[in-house]
């Protein structure tokens, strides 16, 4: 991180965006680390387990669009305050009334989806403070809040064994409330916030082909990341017989790798260009998913391959959002919501397909291979658009930011 970056934006807001995203992300994926214990108590099938951990991801995708619109109307800070209050209230209600059925887990997942929508708040909050040449680094740091999954995987299973998984949902409201206080004090909307647009103007971006490409690219990078983060505790428990706590530790290692490198992915993309970075990342991620689909004989072997996949997907997340603000600078609020939505849809697909693959075929191979094919499709699509990007809107940023 160079001196020009430190002088370019507003560091307290960048930290607030990171912390808000971090704690919200922890809440968003909490059903994954708790999934083994919840499934045992409620007698869930493999497909139900997959849906249980996938619904928060899908709900987060839906609410990201809403938050993206609210960000442009209310500003990122007020939108974040409102969303965090909803999540805290929802968690307290779930803890008080309890979760006693599969349908209740789905309702809980919908509430947690609001936390997942924090993405559409944190990234515009940070992005609007920074010029094009620092977008990858700034959004990589704000987006490193993915690391909240590490805390969920590390602590939630052990706390659930000690105090019960329903009580963990209530305890989760405490760090969220503390984060809300810090966010209230430190976060500040950029003076360069664009004026609010009509709904027709928001939908207008969907007429631009590049918007769909970004949505697809992120559905693979972030979808792969959050889909694995939500599913790996159940996978390691089912495939290798690891205890819920040990499976949580394995998942935490994978997620830590993917979270740690998101800022690095943004910074690398700033230096060599997002297209070149994504090309490498899709290739590595697809290869790793193919390898792990063959049910490696030892858990540590699977762990090593998943870490490689998460490193590639995490860096890919940073690379995508090095490109988005260059192409859609004034529409960053709605584009963050739309692109983030498709990231959630990709995560829902991966998590649910793994559950259905296990139930229908007795193994997880089909789920992993299908997602590897999506990564290869993204690689082909990226190859097809890179020349046009570099000679049109990318050329306009030459000397300031790289495509």
C-alpha positions as CSV (number, residue, x, y, z in Angstrom):
1,X,0.0,0.0,0.0
2,X,1.7,3.2,-1.2
3,X,1.6,6.7,0.2
4,X,-0.6,8.0,-2.7
5,X,-3.3,5.4,-1.7
6,X,-3.2,6.5,2.0
7,X,-3.7,10.2,0.9
8,X,-6.3,9.4,-1.8
9,X,-9.4,8.5,0.2
10,X,-10.9,8.3,3.7
11,X,-9.3,5.6,5.9
12,X,-11.9,5.7,8.7
13,X,-14.6,5.0,6.2
14,X,-12.6,2.3,4.6
15,X,-12.1,0.6,8.0
16,X,-15.8,1.0,8.8
17,X,-16.8,-0.6,5.5
18,X,-14.4,-3.5,6.1
19,X,-15.7,-4.1,9.7
20,X,-19.3,-3.8,8.7
21,X,-18.9,-6.3,5.9
22,X,-16.7,-8.6,8.0
23,X,-19.3,-9.0,10.8
24,X,-22.2,-9.1,8.4
25,X,-20.5,-11.8,6.4
26,X,-20.0,-13.8,9.6
27,X,-23.7,-13.7,10.2
28,X,-24.6,-14.4,6.6
29,X,-22.8,-17.8,6.5
30,X,-23.4,-18.9,10.1
31,X,-25.7,-21.8,9.1
32,X,-22.9,-23.5,7.3
33,X,-20.7,-24.1,10.4
34,X,-23.8,-24.9,12.4
35,X,-25.2,-27.1,9.6
36,X,-24.0,-30.5,10.9
37,X,-25.5,-30.0,14.3
38,X,-28.7,-28.5,13.0
39,X,-29.2,-31.3,10.5
40,X,-28.6,-33.9,13.2
41,X,-31.2,-32.3,15.5
42,X,-33.8,-31.8,12.8
43,X,-33.1,-35.0,10.8
44,X,-32.4,-33.2,7.5
45,X,-31.7,-35.0,4.3
46,X,-28.5,-34.2,2.2
47,X,-30.7,-32.1,-0.2
48,X,-32.3,-30.2,2.8
49,X,-28.8,-29.6,4.2
50,X,-27.7,-28.1,0.9
51,X,-30.8,-25.9,0.7
52,X,-30.4,-24.8,4.3
53,X,-27.0,-23.3,3.7
54,X,-27.9,-22.1,0.2
55,X,-31.0,-20.0,1.1
56,X,-29.1,-17.3,3.0
57,X,-26.9,-16.9,-0.1
58,X,-29.8,-16.6,-2.4
59,X,-31.6,-14.2,0.0
60,X,-28.5,-12.1,0.2
61,X,-28.5,-12.0,-3.6
62,X,-32.0,-10.6,-3.6
63,X,-31.4,-8.0,-0.9
64,X,-28.2,-6.8,-2.6
65,X,-30.3,-5.4,-5.4
66,X,-32.5,-3.6,-2.9
67,X,-29.5,-2.3,-1.0
68,X,-27.9,-1.2,-4.3
69,X,-30.9,1.0,-5.0
70,X,-31.1,2.3,-1.5
71,X,-27.5,3.2,-1.5
72,X,-28.1,5.6,-4.4
73,X,-31.2,7.1,-2.7
74,X,-30.3,7.2,1.0
75,X,-26.5,7.0,0.8
76,X,-24.3,4.0,1.8
77,X,-24.1,4.9,5.5
78,X,-27.8,5.2,6.2
79,X,-28.5,2.1,4.2
80,X,-26.0,0.2,6.2
81,X,-27.5,1.4,9.5
82,X,-30.9,0.3,8.5
83,X,-29.8,-3.2,7.2
84,X,-27.7,-3.9,10.3
85,X,-30.6,-3.0,12.6
86,X,-32.9,-5.4,10.7
87,X,-30.4,-8.3,11.1
88,X,-29.9,-7.7,14.8
89,X,-33.6,-7.6,15.4
90,X,-34.1,-10.7,13.3
91,X,-31.5,-12.7,15.2
92,X,-32.9,-11.8,18.5
93,X,-36.4,-12.9,17.4
94,X,-35.0,-16.2,16.0
95,X,-33.1,-16.9,19.2
96,X,-36.2,-16.1,21.4
97,X,-38.7,-18.2,19.4
98,X,-36.3,-21.0,18.4
99,X,-35.8,-22.9,15.2
100,X,-37.7,-26.2,15.3
101,X,-38.2,-27.3,11.7
102,X,-36.7,-27.3,8.2
103,X,-39.0,-24.4,7.2
104,X,-37.8,-22.4,10.2
105,X,-34.2,-22.8,9.0
106,X,-35.2,-21.4,5.6
107,X,-36.9,-18.4,7.3
108,X,-33.7,-17.9,9.4
109,X,-31.7,-18.0,6.2
110,X,-33.9,-15.3,4.7
111,X,-33.2,-13.0,7.6
112,X,-29.4,-13.7,7.4
113,X,-29.6,-12.8,3.7
114,X,-30.0,-9.2,4.8
115,X,-26.6,-9.5,6.3
116,X,-25.2,-10.8,3.0
117,X,-26.5,-7.7,1.3
118,X,-23.9,-5.7,3.2
119,X,-21.8,-6.2,0.2
120,X,-23.9,-3.7,-1.7
121,X,-23.3,-1.1,1.1
122,X,-19.6,-1.6,2.0
123,X,-18.2,-1.5,-1.5
124,X,-19.9,1.7,-2.7
125,X,-19.2,3.3,0.7
126,X,-15.5,2.7,0.1
127,X,-15.4,3.0,-3.7
128,X,-16.7,6.5,-3.9
129,X,-13.8,7.9,-1.9
130,X,-11.1,6.6,-4.2
131,X,-9.9,7.4,-7.8
132,X,-9.8,4.8,-10.6
133,X,-6.1,3.9,-10.0
134,X,-6.8,2.8,-6.5
135,X,-10.2,1.0,-7.0
136,X,-8.7,-2.5,-6.9
137,X,-6.9,-1.9,-3.6
138,X,-9.7,0.0,-1.9
139,X,-12.4,-2.5,-2.8
140,X,-10.1,-5.4,-2.1
141,X,-9.6,-4.1,1.4
142,X,-13.3,-3.4,2.0
143,X,-14.2,-6.7,0.4
144,X,-11.7,-8.6,2.7
145,X,-14.7,-8.6,5.1
146,X,-15.2,-12.1,3.5
147,X,-12.9,-13.1,6.4
148,X,-16.0,-13.0,8.6
149,X,-16.5,-16.6,7.5
150,X,-13.3,-17.5,9.2
151,X,-14.7,-16.4,12.6
152,X,-18.0,-18.3,11.9
153,X,-16.1,-21.5,11.0
154,X,-13.7,-21.2,13.9
155,X,-16.0,-20.4,16.8
156,X,-19.6,-21.3,15.9
157,X,-19.3,-25.1,16.0
158,X,-17.5,-25.1,19.4
159,X,-19.9,-22.6,20.9
160,X,-22.8,-24.7,19.5
161,X,-21.5,-27.8,21.2
162,X,-21.0,-25.9,24.5
163,X,-24.2,-23.8,24.6
164,X,-26.5,-25.1,21.8
165,X,-26.7,-23.9,18.2
166,X,-29.8,-21.8,18.8
167,X,-28.0,-19.8,21.4
168,X,-25.2,-19.1,19.0
169,X,-27.7,-17.2,16.8
170,X,-28.6,-15.0,19.8
171,X,-24.9,-14.5,20.7
172,X,-24.3,-13.4,17.2
173,X,-26.3,-10.2,17.8
174,X,-23.7,-8.9,20.2
175,X,-20.7,-8.4,17.8
176,X,-23.2,-7.0,15.3
177,X,-24.5,-4.4,17.7
178,X,-20.9,-3.4,18.7
179,X,-20.0,-3.1,15.0
180,X,-23.1,-0.9,14.4
181,X,-21.8,1.5,17.0
182,X,-18.3,1.7,15.4
183,X,-19.8,2.1,11.9
184,X,-22.1,4.9,13.1
185,X,-19.0,6.9,14.4
186,X,-16.5,6.2,11.6
187,X,-18.4,5.8,8.4
188,X,-18.9,8.9,6.2
189,X,-20.5,9.2,2.8
190,X,-18.3,10.6,0.1
191,X,-19.1,14.1,-1.1
192,X,-19.0,12.8,-4.7
193,X,-22.1,10.6,-4.3
194,X,-24.0,10.8,-7.6
195,X,-27.6,11.9,-7.6
196,X,-30.3,9.3,-7.2
197,X,-31.8,7.8,-10.4
198,X,-35.3,6.6,-11.3
199,X,-36.0,2.9,-11.4
200,X,-36.0,3.1,-15.2
201,X,-32.5,4.5,-15.1
202,X,-31.3,1.7,-12.8
203,X,-32.8,-0.9,-15.1
204,X,-31.1,0.8,-18.0
205,X,-27.7,-0.7,-17.1
206,X,-29.2,-4.1,-17.9
207,X,-29.3,-3.0,-21.5
208,X,-25.5,-2.8,-21.5
209,X,-23.8,-6.1,-22.4
210,X,-20.8,-5.4,-20.1
211,X,-23.1,-5.4,-17.1
212,X,-24.1,-9.0,-17.8
213,X,-20.6,-10.1,-18.3
214,X,-19.6,-8.7,-14.9
215,X,-22.6,-10.4,-13.3
216,X,-21.5,-13.7,-14.8
217,X,-17.9,-13.3,-14.0
218,X,-18.7,-12.6,-10.3
219,X,-21.2,-15.4,-10.1
220,X,-18.2,-17.7,-10.6
221,X,-15.6,-16.1,-8.4
222,X,-17.7,-14.9,-5.5
223,X,-20.3,-17.7,-6.0
224,X,-17.6,-20.3,-5.8
225,X,-16.1,-18.6,-2.7
226,X,-19.4,-18.3,-0.7
227,X,-20.8,-21.6,-1.9
228,X,-17.7,-23.4,-0.6
229,X,-17.6,-21.4,2.6
230,X,-21.2,-22.4,3.3
231,X,-20.8,-26.0,2.4
232,X,-17.4,-27.2,3.4
233,X,-18.2,-27.9,7.1
234,X,-20.9,-30.3,6.0
235,X,-18.7,-31.7,3.2
236,X,-15.7,-32.5,5.5
237,X,-18.0,-34.0,8.1
238,X,-19.9,-36.2,5.6
239,X,-17.0,-37.1,3.3
240,X,-14.3,-37.7,5.8
241,X,-16.1,-38.2,9.1
242,X,-14.5,-35.1,10.8
243,X,-16.3,-33.8,13.9
244,X,-18.3,-30.6,13.5
245,X,-15.5,-28.6,15.3
246,X,-12.7,-30.1,13.3
247,X,-14.6,-29.7,10.0
248,X,-15.1,-26.0,11.0
249,X,-11.4,-25.6,11.5
250,X,-10.7,-27.1,8.0
251,X,-13.3,-24.7,6.5
252,X,-11.8,-21.8,8.4
253,X,-8.4,-22.5,6.8
254,X,-9.9,-22.5,3.3
255,X,-11.9,-19.4,3.9
256,X,-9.0,-17.6,5.5
257,X,-7.0,-18.2,2.4
258,X,-9.7,-16.8,0.1
259,X,-10.4,-13.8,2.3
260,X,-6.7,-12.9,2.8
261,X,-6.0,-12.6,-0.9
262,X,-9.0,-10.5,-2.0
263,X,-7.1,-7.2,-1.3
264,X,-4.0,-8.8,-3.0
265,X,-6.2,-9.7,-6.0
266,X,-7.4,-6.1,-6.3
267,X,-3.8,-4.7,-6.0
268,X,-2.5,-7.2,-8.5
269,X,-5.3,-6.3,-10.9
270,X,-4.4,-2.6,-10.4
271,X,-0.9,-3.5,-11.5
272,X,-1.3,-6.0,-14.3
273,X,-5.0,-5.5,-15.2
274,X,-8.1,-7.2,-14.1
275,X,-8.6,-9.2,-17.3
276,X,-5.1,-10.8,-17.1
277,X,-5.6,-11.5,-13.4
278,X,-9.0,-13.2,-13.9
279,X,-7.7,-15.3,-16.8
280,X,-5.2,-16.9,-14.5
281,X,-7.6,-17.2,-11.6
282,X,-10.4,-19.0,-13.5
283,X,-7.9,-21.5,-14.9
284,X,-6.6,-22.4,-11.4
285,X,-10.0,-22.5,-9.8
286,X,-11.5,-24.8,-12.5
287,X,-8.5,-27.1,-12.3
288,X,-8.7,-27.4,-8.5
289,X,-12.4,-28.1,-8.5
290,X,-11.9,-30.9,-11.0
291,X,-9.2,-32.5,-8.9
292,X,-11.2,-32.3,-5.6
293,X,-14.3,-33.8,-7.4
294,X,-12.5,-37.2,-7.4
295,X,-12.9,-37.6,-3.6
296,X,-9.3,-37.5,-2.6
297,X,-8.4,-40.3,-0.1
298,X,-7.4,-38.1,2.8
299,X,-9.0,-35.0,4.3
300,X,-5.7,-33.1,4.3
301,X,-5.4,-33.6,0.6
302,X,-8.8,-32.2,0.0
303,X,-8.0,-29.3,2.3
304,X,-4.9,-28.4,0.3
305,X,-6.8,-28.4,-3.0
306,X,-9.6,-26.4,-1.6
307,X,-7.1,-23.8,-0.3
308,X,-5.8,-23.4,-3.8
309,X,-9.3,-23.0,-5.2
310,X,-10.2,-20.4,-2.6
311,X,-7.0,-18.5,-3.2
312,X,-7.9,-18.3,-6.9
313,X,-11.5,-17.4,-6.2
314,X,-10.6,-14.8,-3.6
315,X,-8.1,-13.1,-5.9
316,X,-10.7,-13.2,-8.7
317,X,-13.2,-11.4,-6.5
318,X,-10.8,-8.5,-6.1
319,X,-10.0,-8.5,-9.8
320,X,-13.7,-8.2,-10.9
321,X,-14.2,-5.2,-8.7
322,X,-11.0,-3.6,-10.0
323,X,-12.8,-3.5,-13.4
324,X,-16.4,-2.7,-12.4
325,X,-15.9,0.9,-11.2
326,X,-13.8,1.7,-14.3
327,X,-16.7,0.7,-16.6
328,X,-19.6,1.9,-14.4
329,X,-18.2,4.7,-12.2
330,X,-21.5,6.7,-11.8
331,X,-23.6,3.5,-11.6
332,X,-21.4,1.8,-9.0
333,X,-24.3,1.6,-6.4
334,X,-26.7,-0.3,-8.6
335,X,-23.9,-2.3,-10.3
336,X,-22.5,-3.4,-7.0
337,X,-26.0,-4.6,-6.1
338,X,-26.5,-6.4,-9.5
339,X,-23.1,-7.9,-9.6
340,X,-23.2,-8.9,-6.0
341,X,-26.7,-10.4,-6.6
342,X,-25.3,-12.7,-9.2
343,X,-22.4,-13.7,-6.9
344,X,-25.0,-14.8,-4.4
345,X,-26.9,-16.7,-7.1
346,X,-23.7,-18.5,-8.0
347,X,-23.2,-19.4,-4.4
348,X,-26.7,-20.7,-4.0
349,X,-26.3,-22.8,-7.1
350,X,-23.0,-24.4,-5.8
351,X,-24.2,-25.0,-2.3
352,X,-27.6,-26.5,-3.3
353,X,-26.1,-28.5,-6.2
354,X,-23.6,-30.2,-3.8
355,X,-26.5,-31.3,-1.6
356,X,-28.6,-32.6,-4.5
357,X,-25.5,-34.3,-6.0
358,X,-25.0,-36.1,-2.7
359,X,-28.6,-37.2,-2.5
360,X,-29.0,-38.3,-6.1
361,X,-25.7,-39.8,-6.8
362,X,-24.2,-40.6,-3.4
363,X,-21.3,-38.3,-3.9
364,X,-20.3,-34.7,-4.6
365,X,-18.5,-35.1,-7.9
366,X,-21.2,-33.9,-10.2
367,X,-21.7,-30.7,-8.2
368,X,-18.0,-29.8,-8.3
369,X,-17.6,-30.7,-12.0
370,X,-20.6,-28.5,-13.1
371,X,-19.2,-25.5,-11.3
372,X,-15.7,-26.1,-12.8
373,X,-17.5,-26.0,-16.2
374,X,-18.9,-22.6,-15.3
375,X,-15.4,-21.3,-14.5
376,X,-14.2,-22.5,-17.9
377,X,-17.2,-20.8,-19.5
378,X,-16.2,-17.6,-17.7
379,X,-12.7,-18.0,-19.0
380,X,-14.0,-18.3,-22.6
381,X,-16.2,-15.3,-22.2
382,X,-13.4,-13.2,-20.8
383,X,-11.2,-14.1,-23.7
384,X,-13.9,-13.0,-26.0
385,X,-14.5,-9.5,-24.5
386,X,-11.0,-8.5,-23.5
387,X,-9.9,-6.9,-26.8
388,X,-13.0,-4.8,-27.0
389,X,-12.7,-3.7,-23.4
390,X,-9.1,-2.6,-23.8
391,X,-9.8,-0.6,-26.9
392,X,-13.0,1.2,-25.7
393,X,-13.6,2.1,-22.1
394,X,-10.3,0.6,-21.0
395,X,-8.4,2.8,-23.3
396,X,-9.9,5.9,-21.7
397,X,-8.4,5.0,-18.4
398,X,-4.9,4.4,-19.9
399,X,-2.2,5.7,-17.6
400,X,-4.5,5.8,-14.6
401,X,-5.9,2.2,-14.3
402,X,-5.2,-1.0,-16.2
403,X,-7.8,-3.2,-17.8
